[in-house]
Amino acid sequence: MRVSAGTEAVLGLRRRPMEAAPTTAYLMLDGGGCAMACAFCAQARDSHARADALSRIVWPAHPLEEVLSALETSPSGLERICLQVTLHRGAGKRVREILRALRTSTSLPVSVAIRPRDLGELEELLACGVEVVGLGLDCAGERVYRRVKGAGWLSMRRLVEEGCRRFPGRVRVHLMVGLGETEEECCAMMQQVYDWGGAVSLFAFTPVRGTRLEGHPPPPLGTYRRMQVARYLIERGLARFEQFRFSEGRLISFGRPDLPVLLADGRAFRTSGCPGCNRPFYNERPGGTMYNYPRPLRPEEIERAIQDLDLSPEEVK
């Protein structure tokens, strides 16, 4: 079993300095890599990245029994467990074994990020006590999907749609900003997911050494901020994709004259994920560009984030 470096510290498995502590225990099923060949992923079958990496986070290995024991006495700051599952032989059986073990060690709700074979496997996970299943669609459309993940767009999109419709509120769709999609394509896909009954967890592409996209830049901060706000407004029913205005694929208006009021608490710029998920520094380096804030924003950070939207003065006055 692998645990993220921050989780390792929170569980007392190793002392580490932390600028922000994770509020979810992030675990990864260690299957010796993944059968998928996603161009951005350190676990991909054609990746030359270090074996204990996922995004820019290091995931040290620990015996499952040690992790379970630590979870039994976990600090009150933890609100959830998230199990990351790579696609490999025997993964489904191993996940079910771990879920049974977790139920005897903790009452924390569990999310699983996985590529299920089909709707039946997704349903089986939910029946085993998983509260939320995260599906890594990652790409906003077929054009980008083929370049970054390969074949299978139609089957994956169908699985996402069927999962969201059949289990409303229990499927979160992972979308990554910065893979070559336009902002219009990203907003359209986010609206589609919410119309199906799902929810979106938004990530910023992070180049990882040893992956095929190691030389690809992360998204401009302004682009990511606009996608954060679009997701926030759509999720809360405050606006729809049809109200947004675009120019050559770039979002230029949210169609809400009261936008600064809606963004005044800064929640739009925090990590989007399952309840209790803050994913500290998954896409960022401490002291660097902050894409997803893992904590409440300070007033000056909210002001700066709104400025980063780079909209017309009339839009944010």
N, C-alpha and C positions, 0 to 999 in steps of 0.2 A: 504494500500500500504506500502511495506517495501522498504527502501533504504539502501544501504551499508553505513557503518560508514564513509568511505571516501567521498562518495557522499553527505552524510548529511552535512559534513563540507564544501564542495565546494559550495553547494547550500545555505549555511548560515542558515541551520536549527538547527545547534548546533555547538558550538565552540569545535574543537578537534585539538590537535597537529598532524601534518602530516609530515613524512619524504619525501613523494612523493605524490603529489595530483593526483587523477584520472583524466584522460582526457576524460573519458566516464562517463555519469551518469548511475549508475547501480541500477535498480529498480527490485523488486520482487513482483509478484502477491501473496498476502497472502491468501492461500486457506486452512489453517489449516493442513498443511502437504501434502504428496504426496501419491498417490496410488501405486507407484512403491516401490520396496524394495531393491534398490541399496545398497550394503554393505558398501560403502564409504560415503554415503550421510546423512547429519544431518536431511534432510527433509523426509527421507524414512519412510514408514508407520510403520516399526518395529524399528525405531531409538529411543533411549532414550536421544539424545542430546538436548540441549536447543532449543526451538522452533524458536528463532530468528537467528539461525546460518545457514550458507551455506559455505562449506569448513571451513576455520578458521576465516571467517569474520562474524561480528555481523551486523544484518540488523534491525535497529529500525523501528517501525511502525509510519507512519504519515498519516493524511487524504490526500486523493488524491488531493483535492482542494489546500491544502498547498503545495504539491509537484509541481503541475502545476503552481501555482503562482511563486514559486521559479525558475522554469525553464524559465518563461517568462523574468526574469531578470538575467538569469544565466551568470556567468563570461565567458569571451572570451576563456578561456582555455578549455572549454568543446567542444568536436568535434562530439559527438554521444550520443545516448541513447540506453541502452541495457536492455531489459525486460526479466527477468528470470521467467519462468512459470512452476510451478509444476503440475503434472497430478492429477486433481481432478474434481469433478462434476461441470459443469458450467464454467470451465476455458476458453473454446473457446469463449463463449459469452462475458465473462468479458474482455478478451484480446481485442476483437473488440471494445468494449466500450472505453477502455483505449486508443486504437490507435486513435479513433475519437477525444478524448479529447486532446491527444498530438498534433494532427495536428492543433488545434486551439490555442495552447500555444507556440509552438516552431517550427522552421524550421530545427532543427537538424535531421540528418538521424537516423533511428531507426532500431535496430537489435532485434530479438526475439529468445531466446533460449527455445526450446519447444520440446515435443514429440508429433508430430501431429498424428492424427488417421490414416491418409492415405495421398496419394499424393494430393488429392483434398483439404484437409485442408491446406497443405503447399502452394498450389497455391492460395488459398483464402487469406492467410496472405500476400503474395506478392502483390496481387491485392489491398489489403487494405492499401498499402503504406509502408510496411516493406521492407527495402532495402536488408537485409540479414537475413536468418533463420539459426540458429545454431542447429545442430542435435547431441545429446549426444550419439554417438555410444560408446564412452569411451574405449571400449576394442578392442584389435587388432585381436581377433579371437574368435571362438565359445568356445574353451576350457576355456578361461578366462571369457567370457561373462556368461556362465552357472554358474560358481562359484560365480561371483560377482553380476550379475544382474538377473540371473534366465533364464527362457525359453524365446524364441522369437528372437533368433539370426538371423535366416533366414529372418523373416519378417522385422526386423529392418535393416539388411544389404540391403535387396531389396529396402526398402524405401530410404535409403541413396543413393544407386546407381541411382534409378530412379529420385530422386530429383536433384542430381548433373548433370545428363545427360540432363534433361529437362530444368533446370534453371542454366546453366553454369555461374559461377562467383557469384551466389547469395546464395549458400549453403556453410556453414562452418561446418566441421565435427570435433567434440570435441573428442580428443584421450588423454587418461591418461597413463602416463608412470609410471610403478611401481606396476602394479596389478598382476604380475606373468607371463607376456608375455616375450618372448625373444626379443632382439634387432632386430633380423632378421624378426620376425613376425611384429614388429612395423613398420619397414621400408617398408616391403612389403605392409602393409595396407595403409601407407601414399602414396606410389606410386600409388596404386589402386585408391585412392580418387582423386588424381590430374589427372589421366588418365580419370576418369569419368567426369571431368570438375569442381570438387569441390575444396575446400581448407581445410587445417588442422589448427585447433587451438590446440596447445599442452599444456597439463597440467601435473604437477608433482603430483602424489598421495600424499595427505596430511592426516595423521591419525587424526580423530576427535573423541573426547571423546563421548561415548554414541552410536557410530555406531558399526556395526559388525566387522569392520576392524580397530578398535581403537588401537589394538596392533600390527598392521602390519606396518613395517618401511617404510619411504619414499624411493624413489629410490636412489641409489648411485649417487652422483653428476656427476661422469664420464659418467655413463649411460645416464643421462638426457642431458648432453652436447653433446654427440654423436648423440642423437635423434634430438636435436635442429639443429645441423649442417646438418644432413640428410634431415630434413624437408626444411631447407633453400635452400640447393642445388637443391632438387627436385622441389620446388616451382618456382625457378628462371631458371629452365631448364639447370642448370650447371652440373648436374649428374643425373643418374637414378639408381634405385635399382639394376639393372642388373650389374652395374659397381662396386658396393660395394662388399667387401670381408668380410666373416664372419668366425669365428672359434668357433664351438660349440654354435652357436647362438649369439655370441658377435661380434659387428662390429669392424673390425681391419683395414680397409682401405676404403677410399672414392673414390679411383681411380682418384684422382686429385693431380698431383705433385705440383700444385700451390696453395694448400689449404691455407697456411698462408696468401697469398695475397688476396684470396677470403674472408677471415674472418677478415681482418685487420681493418674494420670499426666497428666491434662488433655487427652488426645488427642481426647476427644469434642467439645471446644470449639474445635478448630482447623479451618481451612478443609477442607471435604470436596470432593474433586475427583479428577482423574486423579493417578497417582503423580507427585510433583514439582510439584504445583500448590499455590501458597499464596495467590494472588489478593489481595495486600496492599491494603487500603483500598478494595476494590471496593464494599463496602456501608457503609464507615465513613469518618469524617474523623479524621485524626491528633489524638489527645487527646480524641476523643469516645467514644460508646458503641461498644464492641468486640464485634461480633457473631461474626466469624470471626477467630480469632487466626492470623496468618501465620507464627508461630514457636512454639517450646515455651513453655508458660506458666510463670510463676514460681509458687512455692508459694502466695503470697497471692492470686494471680489464680485459681488452681484453687479455693481455698477460697471466694472470692467467687462464682465461677461456679456452684458447687454450691449456695450460698445463694440465688442468683438463680433456681434451679429452683422455689423457693417451694412446696416439698412439706411434708407433715406431718413433725414431728420424728421420728416412728417410721420414716419412709421413708428418711431420710438420717442416722440416728444411727450 
